[in-house]
């Protein structure tokens, strides 16, 4: 059942190396629209479209493996993955104010950058030129140009596959350098802000303002591509701007729900346990509310209740596992219980510390 479009991932791909992987609905829609567009086009490149979509999945898997590898190296539990066309769809979440968090965030872009370098070198050795233009070439976006000057690599050749794979990694890398959610650098920027000497008020103001600025730049760029350059990829830029704006709205709702506490960016102060959530002051609202405000308030209250129920269940589960660990030893824990213990222990280890 879909509870939030930002996190709706209807297809479960199971656990890969201990990480839960799902397909976000945007990736499903993107693949369907791409294949439909190819089928309706004059050249009917359905086979080529299917091939580069599979290469996109491979590039996304490599990108997320970079995150997971750094998390494993740090001894942290990897985040659940919701694959969308440019990485992992991550919405506003409480920051743990940990430098490890920023290192894990940058693991994906580093993996993509490494693959870009490898494919660029490989293409040069194969007599082709890497596609550095993020909008691709006019004929076949990711197909590399031949150094001999005889056009672009033919479809389904090794050069074509390598070129497309490198180009897709390049696009994923550039997109995730944008300092706005849901992109990696947006998470990294929040982790950086949580470690600086900025006040909590500035922590809460700067990321949304920067994200809105990025969205406006994308809108203007999209309109230029669409109206002046007559390129359909302008719609993609406008769509990304709308997604970023949507994320900013989600951040605003989190603040409204009490997502800001005295210690960090969207971070909860658990120094008094989970009951600290219950003591947060309610948002003062005007006496006369519009129907829209009443609806949003009810949604906010439902989200707050679901969050509290989830945290209470997690606390009970932790108590059960610790009791079993004390009674029967670590060898008696199942793989799922061990993963849960590692994940929650990491959360406690990296939780915000109250300022003195």
N, C-alpha and C positions, 0 to 999 in steps of 0.2 A: 504494500500500500504506500502511495506517495504521501509523505508528510511535509516535505519541503523541496521545492524545485531545485534549490541550490545543491542538495545532497541526493536527489533521487537517482539511484543507480540500479535499474531493474534487473540487469543481468549479472549473476554471481559467477565469477570464474574460479572460485575456490581459493585455497591458500597456496601461495607460492613462497616457499622458504619461510613459512611462518607469518607471511603478510597476507591479509585478506584483500583480494583484488576484485573490483566490480567495474562494469562498464557504465559510465555516466550517460544519461539520456542524450546529452549533446553530441557525444561521439556516435551514438546510434543514428541520430538524425543527420549528422554530417555525412556519414557513410551512405545513408539512403539517398540523400539529396545529390551527392556526388555521382553515385551510380545511375540515378534517374536522369541527371543532366547529361551524362555521357551517352545514355541510351537514346535520348531525344536529340542529341547533336547531329550535325550532318556527317561527321566522320565515325560516329558510333564507337568510341574508344572505351567500351565497357571493360574489355579484358585488361587494358593498360590501367584504367582507373582501379580495378580490383587489385592489381599488382601493387600499385603505389599505396593503396590503403593497407595492404598487408605489411608493406615496408614501414608505414606509419606506426602500426601496432608494434613492430619490432623496435623502432626508434623510441617509442614511448616506454616500452619495457626496459630498454637500456637506460633511459633517463631515470626511471623510478628505481632501477637496480642501483644506480649511483647513490640515491638517497638511502636506500636500505643498507648498502655496504658501509656507509659512514655511520649509520645508526648502530649497526652490528659492531663496528670497530669501537664505538663509544660505549658499548654495553647497554644501549637503550633498545626498547621495543620499537620496531618500525611502525610508522603510521599506516592506518588502513588506506588503500589506494582506490580512488574513483577516477578511472581514466576518462579524460575528455580529450579533444583533438590536440591540446597543447600541454598536456601533463596530467597532474593530479588536481582535481577540483576540490580545493580546500577553502572553506569559508572562514569567517571570523571565528577564532578560537582563543581561549585563554592562553596567554604567553607564560612560559615557565621561567622567563628571565635568565635563561642559561646560555652560555656561549656554545655549549654542545648543540643547542637547537639551531643556531645560525650555521654551524658547520654542517649539520645534517641537511639543512635547506640548500646549501650550495653544492652538495654532492651531486645532485641531478644536473645542473648546468655544467659542472666540471666534466661529468661523463659525456654529455652531449658535445662539449667543446673538444674533448679528446677524439671522439668519433669524427667530427668535422675535419680535424687536422689529418687523421689517418686516411679518410676518404679523399681529401684534397691531394695528398701526396700520391695515393694510389692512382687517382685519375690522371695526374700528370705523367706517371709512369706508363699509363695505358694510352697516352696520346690524346687526352681530353682535358677540358678546362672546367673547373668547379663553377657552379652557378652561385655567385655571391649575391646576386640581386634577390632580396627576400620575396619579391613579387614574381620571381621566376622569369623564364624566357617566354617570348610571345607564343611559340608554337607548342611546346611541351614543357611545362614549367620547370620540372626538375631534370630534364634531359641535358647532359653537358654538351657544350660545343666541342667539336673535334679540332685539335691543334692544326690539322692539315688544311683547315678552311673549307672543308666539304660539308658544312652544315652541322647538324646535331646527331648525337648517337642514335642509332636505330633502336626501336622498341624491342624489349626482351633480350637484348644483348648484354653481356656482363658489364660493359661500360655503362649502359643505361641503368641497370640495377644499382650499381655502385654510386652513380651520379645522383639518382633519385634518393637513395638512402642518405647520402651526405647532405643533400639539399634539405630533406625533412628534418634532420638533426639540427641544421643551421637555423631553420625557422623556429623550431622548438626552443633552441638556445636564445635567440634574439627576443622572442616573446617573453620568456621567463626572466629576462633582465629588466622588464618593466617593474618599477617599484610600486606595484599596486596588486591587491588580491584580485583574482585567484592565482597570480603568478608567483614563482618562487621568490623573486626579489622583493615582492610585497611582504612575504613572510619574513625574509631576512631583514628587511628594513625595520619591521616591528620588533624583531629580536634585538637589533642594534639599539633602537630607541629605548628598549626596556633596560639596557645595560648602561646608558649614559646618565649624566647628572640632571637631565631634564626633569621638570616637575611632572606629576601625573596629568595635570591639565594639558600641558604641551604634548605629552605622550598621546593623549586622546585627540588632539586637534590636528597635528601635523600630518599623520598618515592619511586621513580622509581628504584633507585639502590637497595633498600631493596626488592622491588617486583621482580626484575630480579634475585636476589640471591635466593629468595624463589622458583622461577620457576626452576632454575638450580637444587636445592635440590630435587624438585619433579621429575624432569627428571631422575636424577641419581637413586632415589628411585624406580621410575617406571621401569627403565631398570633392576634394581636388581630383582624386583618382577617378571618381565616378562621373563628374560633370565636365572637367577640363581634359583629362587624359582618356576619357571614355573607356575606363577599365572597370569590369564588374567586381574586382577585388576591393573596390572602395566600400562595397557593402559589408565585406568582412571586417574592415577597420571600424565601421560604424557599429557593427554587432559587438565587437570587443569592447568598444566604448560603453555600449549599453550594459554589458555584463559587469564592467568595472563599477558603473554607477549603481547597478543592482547590489553589488557587494557593499558599497558605501551605505546604501539604505539598510542593509542587513546589520552593518556596524552600528548605525544609529538606533536600530531596534534593540541591539544588545545593550547599548548604554541605557536606553529607556527601561530595559528589564533589570537594571542593576548590575550590568557587566563591568562597570568601573568601580574598583575599590581603591584603597589608598596605596596600592603597591603595584603599579605597572600597567601595561597596555592590555586591556581586556583580561586582566589577571585577577583571580579571586584570592582573597587573603584567607588561607586555610589555617592560620596560626591558632585559631580556636576550634578547629575541627569543622565538620560539615555544617554544624549549627550556626556558623557565622553567616551563612546564607539567609537564615531566618531572621537575623537581626538587621538586615539591610533596610534602610529607610525607604518607604514607598514613595513613588513619584507623586508630587502634588499636582493635581489636575484642576482645571477650572470647574466651577460648580456646574455650569451649563455645558454639557458635552454634545458635540455633533454625533450623528449616527456613525460616521467614519471613525471618530476617536473612540467611541464606545467599542466598536468592533476591534480596533487595534489594541485597546486595553485588554479585552477578553483574550485575544490571541497572545498578548504578552504574558498574561497570567497563566494561560495554559502551558506556554513554553517554560515558564518558571517552575510550574508544578512538575512537568515532565523531567526537567533537569534535576530537581530535588529528589524525585523518585529514583532516577537513574543513579545518582550519587549515593543514596541510601542503600540501594541494592548492591552497589559496588563495595560499600563499606561492610555490609553483611557477608558478602562473598569473600572478602579479604579475611574477615574474622574466622570463617569456616576453614579456609585454606591454612591459616596460621595455626589453628587448633589441630588440624590434621598433620601439619608439619611437626608440631611439638609432640604429638602422640605417636606417629608412625615413622617419622623421618622423611628426608627429602626424596628418597628413592620411591616412596609410596605415591608421590604426586604424579598426575597424568601430564601429558604434554600441554594440554590446554591450561591446566592449573599452574604449571610452571611459567607459561607465557603470561598469564594473568598476573602472577606474582611479580615477574620481572617488570611488566609494564607499570603496575601500580607503585612498585617500589621506586621506579625511576621518577614517577610523578611526585612522590613524597620527597625524593632526594632533590629534585629541581624546583620544588614549590617556592613561591616568593617568600622572602623573609621580611618581616615587618621592620620598618625604619625605626631607628632609636631616636 
